[in-house]
Amino acid sequence: MLSTSRIPLFIATLLLAAGCSKEPTPASAPSPPLPLVERSAADPVPASTEELRGSFAPGGIAATYRASFKEGKIQSLEETRQASSRTGAYEFLGARLMSYRGAALDSNDSIELQFDEQGKVLQARAGNRALSAAEISAVRDRAQSLLSHAVSQYGVKGHEQVSIPPQR
C-alpha cells in the first residue's frame, strides 16, 4: 500500500489530473472580425445630378434655361429664347464649351458647333454652309454669359440651403 508520506503527493497528483481533464466550458462564440473598410464606404457613390432653372437676357435676347450639374459642375444648359421660342443646347466640360446645337442668334438657321478640349473648332455648320468666325464668337459669348449666370445662381442656391444656427 501507500506510505503516509506518499499519500499527500498522490492526492495532489489526482487533483491535478482531475483539474486538467475537465472539459472546457463553452464560451460564447467569438464574433467575426470587423472588416478594415466597410463595404458601403468602399463602393462608389453614384454622382448626383441636379437641375437649375433660371432666366437671363445676355446680349438683350431674353431666355429661360435649364442647367444640369453633376457633382457641383455644370454639364449642360438648354435655353429657350422668349421672343422667338427658338432653342439651343450647350454642353460643357468644366467651364469649356464643347458643343452647341440649336437656333442661330440672328437667323432662322440651325447651327451645329463642336469643339475639342483645347477650344479648337471641330465642326461649325449652319445647314449647308460653314459658320463665320463672327457667328462662332457670338455663340461662344452667349454660352459664356449663360454659363456664368447659371453657375452663380447654382452657388447662391447652395448657400440658401445652409442653415446657420442662431448665436446665443
Beta strands, then each sheet from edge to edge (+ up, - down):
strand 1: 49-56
strand 2: 63-70
strand 3: 73-81
strand 4: 87-93
strand 5: 96-103
strand 6: 110-115
strand 7: 121-126
strand 8: 129-130
sheet 1: 1+ 2- 3+ 4- 5+ 6- 7+ 8-
end
